[in-house]
Amino acid sequence: MTGIPTLTAHDGTTLPAIGLGTWPMDDAQAEEAVSGALADGYRLLDTAANYRNETGTGRGIARGGVPREEIVVTTKLPGRHHGHDETLASFEESRRRLGLDRVDLYLIHWPLPRVDRYVDSWKAMIKLREEGLVRSIGVSNFTVEHLTRLEAETGVLPAVNQIELHPSLPQDDVRAFHTDKGVLTESWSPLGRGSGLLDDPAIGKIAETHGVTPGQVVLRWHVQLGAVPIPKSADPGRRRTNLDVFDFELTPDEMTAVANRPRRRLGGDPDTHEEF
Ligand SMILES: NC(=O)c1ccc[n+]([C@@H]2O[C@H](COP(=O)([O-])OP(=O)(O)OC[C@H]3O[C@@H](n4cnc5c(N)ncnc54)[C@H](OP(=O)(O)O)[C@@H]3O)[C@@H](O)[C@H]2O)c1
C-alpha cells in the first residue's frame, strides 16, 4: 500500500485523502477503533459532540502513540450550542473530553437555518482559530447559499464542508462551488451506510476487474472526485481495506457507472434538518 496523499484548501489547511468516521460508536468502541486505525495508518479522525464518543476518541489517540502533529482530529459543534458565547463554551467542553490542547478541525455540524445563529457561531470559530486553539475551521451540511452568507458576513470561507456524498448523491453543484473556492469536500456516509450500494452488481463487476472489494471501488470513486471519504468501520479488516485505495485507478467509464443510479438522500436535508 502506498502512502495517503493530502489535499490543500484555500487557506493552506491540509487533509489526508481519507479518514475514519466514528459515529455511531460508543466511547469504548471509538477508543478501540481509533487506536487500531492509527496503527494502520489513518491520520484523519472524525467525531462530534453529538456522537458522545469524544472521550473514547481522545483515549484512542493517546493509546495510538502516533506523534500528535501527524493527526488531524475533527470534532463538531452541536445545534444546541449555536451562538457566539455558546460556541466558545461548547468548544471547551469538546476539548476537555478529547483531552487535547488543540483541535485540528472544528466544524459547525448542521446550519439550522430556522434558528439562524450559524453566523454568530462562525465568528466564534474564527476567534478560536486566531487564538490557536483550533488549527482549521469548517462546516458540515452547508449549502452554497449558507457558505456564501458566511463569506459575505465575515470575509472567511470555511476550509472544509463535510456533506452527505456517495454514488446515489454525488452533489455535483456543491462540489463545483467548493472546487471554485478552494473548499475541501469531505464525504459522510461515503459507502452509502448499509443502503445496499455495495451489493450492486455493477459495482461488483468493477471490483472484480481490479481485484478489489466493492467498498474499495466506492472509496476510490470519492478519491478520484477529489472528495475526502470518512468511512466508519468497527472491523479491523474492513478498516485496513478501506484505507488501501491508492494503488488502482477507475477509468472515466467506471467513474460514470459507479454513480449511474437513482438519486437518494440517506440523511437530513440541510435546509430543514434540525438536530440539537
Ligand atoms: N456531518 C454529518 O452530519 C454526518 C452524518 C453522518 C455521518 N457522519 C460521519 O461520517 C462517517 C461515515 O458515515 P456513516 O457511518 O453514516 O456511513 P458509511 O461510512 O458509509 O457506512 C458505515 C457502514 O458500512 C460498514 N462498512 C464499513 N466499511 C465497509 C466495507 N469495506 N464493506 C462493507 N461494509 C463496510 C460499517 O460496518 P462495520 O463497522 O461493521 O464495518 C457501517 O455499518 C460517520 O461515522 C461520521 O463520522 C457525519
The ligand as an ORCA input file, in Angstrom:
! r2SCAN-3c Opt
* xyz 0 1
  N     -21.638     15.542      9.396
  C     -22.700     14.778      9.478
  O     -23.837     15.259      9.585
  C     -22.530     13.301      9.445
  C     -23.643     12.458      9.294
  C     -23.432     11.078      9.269
  C     -22.148     10.568      9.383
  N     -21.075     11.399      9.557
  C     -19.698     10.883      9.683
  O     -19.415     10.076      8.565
  C     -18.974      8.785      8.995
  C     -19.334      7.731      7.987
  O     -20.700      7.736      7.670
  P     -21.712      6.530      8.042
  O     -21.210      5.795      9.224
  O     -23.069      7.110      8.073
  O     -21.691      5.614      6.746
  P     -20.627      4.719      5.930
  O     -19.251      5.006      6.382
  O     -20.994      4.910      4.506
  O     -21.054      3.245      6.301
  C     -20.730      2.657      7.518
  C     -21.297      1.228      7.498
  O     -20.638      0.471      6.480
  C     -19.979     -0.672      7.044
  N     -18.704     -0.819      6.335
  C     -17.550     -0.108      6.514
  N     -16.608     -0.492      5.631
  C     -17.163     -1.468      4.875
  C     -16.691     -2.258      3.801
  N     -15.461     -2.108      3.306
  N     -17.532     -3.169      3.274
  C     -18.792     -3.339      3.745
  N     -19.302     -2.611      4.759
  C     -18.492     -1.681      5.319
  C     -19.840     -0.371      8.518
  O     -19.918     -1.575      9.282
  P     -18.695     -2.096     10.195
  O     -18.435     -1.049     11.234
  O     -19.241     -3.369     10.765
  O     -17.538     -2.319      9.261
  C     -21.069      0.502      8.797
  O     -22.215     -0.291      9.027
  C     -19.654      8.623     10.360
  O     -19.044      7.619     11.132
  C     -19.482     10.006     10.920
  O     -18.162     10.169     11.435
  C     -21.256     12.755      9.578
*
